[in-house]
Structures are given as structure tokens and as C-alpha cells.
Amino acid sequence: MGIASSALHTRWFVRAPVALFRAGLGGVFGGRLLLLVHRGRSSGQARYAVLEVSGRPARDRYVVVAGLGPRSQWYRNVVAEPRVLVRTGARRAARAVATTLEPDDGARLLAEYAAASPRSWGTLEPVVREWAEPLARSRGVADWRRVVPVVELALVR
């Protein structure tokens, strides 16, 4: 397990930005991160995840990646209940609907993200490949990027 992967599996490390967003200090991330408020699929309780914005196909849409795979709790929750809240910067939370993109669209967006943000992708790619390559092999999928859950968050007006 690499350094980035270890950090992303460390609870206090991944939870720290949630406190900043909840305190109204999300602006320190410069729009690179967002706070996703979703419902627990079993408990129905509000849950929080800070995710990196991987794309902005339109002003009212954000793209995020389940970097730890389809077993990520936030991802499993939004599949079960796609109505979520999204908070960026110091702005108030806005209602949104989460949709998992088709594998080809997700792989294309990952390639676009890699080209647009090579430094960030350089950190994320090894973490994603760690679980995605074995999963792709087990499913008989040639391109590991096609098994990575990529989610579009569409704001609701």
C-alpha cells in the first residue's frame, strides 16, 4: 500500500476536511474539493464525505470519482439514495442528484482529468489502480478505468 493509499485509509485524515466545510471554511480548498452530504443506506442518517472535484462539465454539474472503489461507503449510499446535498467553498449546500456514469464515459472523464490535472492524477492513479486492476481482471475488462465508479452530481434548481 502506497503513502497516498495509506492516508486515504486513515480515518482522521479523511475526516479533517469535513470539519472545515461544516465550519464554513470550505473555501480554503479553492473549489478543488466538495462536501457531499448523503444518507446512510441502512441508518438513513446524514453522512459526510469530502471528495475531489474531477470535472465540471457544466456550471451546475460536478464529477467525482470513487477513488477507493465501488465498495466506498459514500458511493454505496448514493447508489441507494441519489438525492444528496453538495457544498463547495463557503457556499451553502445545494440539492443535487447523483448518477453513476456509464463505464466508457467514466473512463473518458478519467483520461480528461489525467490530462488536465497531471499532478493530482499522479497521486490518485496509484490508489485507484491498486484495487481497479484486479477488479478489471476478475471481470474480464481490458481497461481498468472502465471499472472505476465515476459519479456526476447534477444540482437541482
C-alpha positions as CSV (number, residue, x, y, z in Angstrom):
1,M,0.0,0.0,0.0
2,G,1.5,3.4,-1.0
3,I,1.6,6.5,1.0
4,A,-1.4,8.1,-0.6
5,S,-3.4,4.9,-0.2
6,S,-2.4,4.7,3.4
7,A,-3.5,8.3,4.0
8,L,-6.9,7.7,2.3
9,H,-7.5,4.7,4.6
10,T,-6.7,6.8,7.8
11,R,-10.0,7.9,9.2
12,W,-8.8,11.2,10.9
13,F,-7.0,12.2,7.7
14,V,-10.1,11.9,5.5
15,R,-12.5,13.3,8.1
16,A,-10.5,16.5,8.8
17,P,-11.8,18.4,5.8
18,V,-15.4,17.6,6.8
19,A,-15.0,19.7,9.9
20,L,-13.6,22.6,7.9
21,F,-16.5,22.5,5.5
22,R,-19.0,22.3,8.3
23,A,-17.4,25.3,9.9
24,G,-17.9,27.3,6.7
25,L,-14.2,27.2,5.8
26,G,-14.5,25.1,2.6
27,G,-13.2,28.0,0.6
28,V,-9.6,27.1,1.7
29,F,-9.8,24.3,-0.8
30,G,-10.2,26.6,-3.8
31,G,-13.0,24.7,-5.4
32,R,-10.9,21.5,-5.8
33,L,-13.0,19.7,-3.1
34,L,-16.6,19.5,-2.3
35,L,-18.6,18.3,0.7
36,L,-21.1,15.6,-0.2
37,V,-24.0,15.1,2.3
38,H,-25.7,11.8,1.7
39,R,-28.0,9.4,3.6
40,G,-26.7,6.1,5.1
41,R,-28.4,3.3,3.1
42,S,-29.2,1.4,6.3
43,S,-29.5,4.1,9.0
44,G,-31.0,6.9,7.0
45,Q,-28.6,9.2,9.0
46,A,-26.8,12.1,7.3
47,R,-23.3,11.2,6.3
48,Y,-20.5,13.4,5.0
49,A,-17.7,12.9,2.6
50,V,-15.2,15.4,1.2
51,L,-14.3,14.5,-2.4
52,E,-12.0,15.9,-5.1
53,V,-13.8,17.5,-8.0
54,S,-12.6,15.7,-11.1
55,G,-14.5,17.6,-13.6
56,R,-17.1,20.4,-14.2
57,P,-18.9,19.5,-17.5
58,A,-21.4,22.4,-16.8
59,R,-21.8,25.1,-14.2
60,D,-24.4,23.0,-12.4
61,R,-22.6,19.7,-12.6
62,Y,-19.7,18.2,-10.7
63,V,-17.9,14.9,-11.4
64,V,-16.3,12.9,-8.6
65,V,-14.5,9.6,-8.5
66,A,-14.9,6.7,-6.0
67,G,-11.1,6.5,-5.7
68,L,-11.3,3.6,-3.2
69,G,-13.7,1.7,-5.4
70,P,-17.3,0.5,-5.6
71,R,-17.2,-0.5,-2.0
72,S,-16.7,3.1,-0.8
73,Q,-19.4,3.8,1.7
74,W,-20.4,7.2,0.2
75,Y,-20.7,5.5,-3.2
76,R,-22.8,2.7,-2.0
77,N,-25.0,5.2,-0.2
78,V,-25.6,7.5,-3.3
79,V,-26.4,4.4,-5.4
80,A,-29.1,3.5,-2.8
81,E,-30.3,7.1,-2.4
82,P,-29.2,9.5,-5.2
83,R,-30.7,12.7,-3.7
84,V,-27.8,14.4,-2.0
85,L,-26.6,17.8,-0.9
86,V,-23.4,19.4,-2.3
87,R,-21.4,22.1,-0.7
88,T,-18.5,23.9,-2.4
89,G,-16.3,26.6,-0.9
90,A,-18.2,28.8,1.6
91,R,-21.5,28.4,-0.3
92,R,-24.5,26.8,1.3
93,A,-25.4,23.2,0.5
94,A,-27.4,22.8,-2.7
95,R,-29.6,19.9,-3.6
96,A,-28.3,17.5,-6.3
97,V,-28.9,14.1,-7.8
98,A,-26.0,11.6,-8.1
99,T,-25.7,9.5,-11.2
100,T,-23.1,6.8,-11.9
101,L,-21.7,7.3,-15.4
102,E,-21.5,4.5,-17.9
103,P,-18.1,2.8,-18.0
104,D,-17.0,4.4,-21.3
105,D,-18.0,7.9,-20.1
106,G,-16.3,7.4,-16.8
107,A,-13.1,6.1,-18.5
108,R,-13.1,9.1,-20.9
109,L,-13.6,11.6,-18.0
110,L,-10.7,9.9,-16.1
111,A,-8.5,10.4,-19.1
112,E,-9.6,14.1,-19.4
113,Y,-8.8,14.6,-15.7
114,A,-5.4,13.0,-16.1
115,A,-4.6,15.4,-19.0
116,A,-6.0,18.5,-17.2
117,S,-4.5,17.7,-13.7
118,P,-1.4,15.5,-14.2
119,R,-0.1,16.3,-10.7
120,S,-3.4,15.4,-8.9
121,W,-3.8,12.3,-11.2
122,G,-0.3,11.3,-10.3
123,T,-1.4,11.0,-6.7
124,L,-4.8,9.4,-7.4
125,E,-3.9,6.9,-10.1
126,P,-1.8,4.5,-8.0
127,V,-4.5,4.5,-5.3
128,V,-7.2,3.7,-7.9
129,R,-5.1,1.1,-9.8
130,E,-4.4,-0.8,-6.6
131,W,-8.0,-2.1,-6.5
132,A,-9.1,-1.4,-10.1
133,E,-6.7,-3.6,-12.0
134,P,-7.5,-6.8,-10.0
135,L,-11.2,-6.0,-10.3
136,A,-11.0,-5.4,-14.0
137,R,-9.1,-8.7,-14.5
138,S,-11.7,-10.6,-12.4
139,R,-14.4,-9.2,-14.6
140,G,-12.6,-9.7,-17.9
141,V,-12.4,-6.0,-18.6
142,A,-9.3,-4.9,-20.6
143,D,-9.1,-1.3,-19.4
144,W,-9.1,-0.9,-15.6
145,R,-10.5,2.6,-15.9
146,R,-13.8,1.1,-17.0
147,V,-14.5,-0.4,-13.5
148,V,-13.9,2.9,-11.6
149,P,-17.1,4.4,-10.4
150,V,-17.4,8.0,-11.7
151,V,-20.3,10.0,-10.4
152,E,-21.9,13.1,-11.8
153,L,-23.6,15.4,-9.3
154,A,-26.3,17.5,-11.0
155,L,-27.6,20.4,-9.0
156,V,-31.3,20.7,-8.7
157,R,-32.8,24.2,-9.1
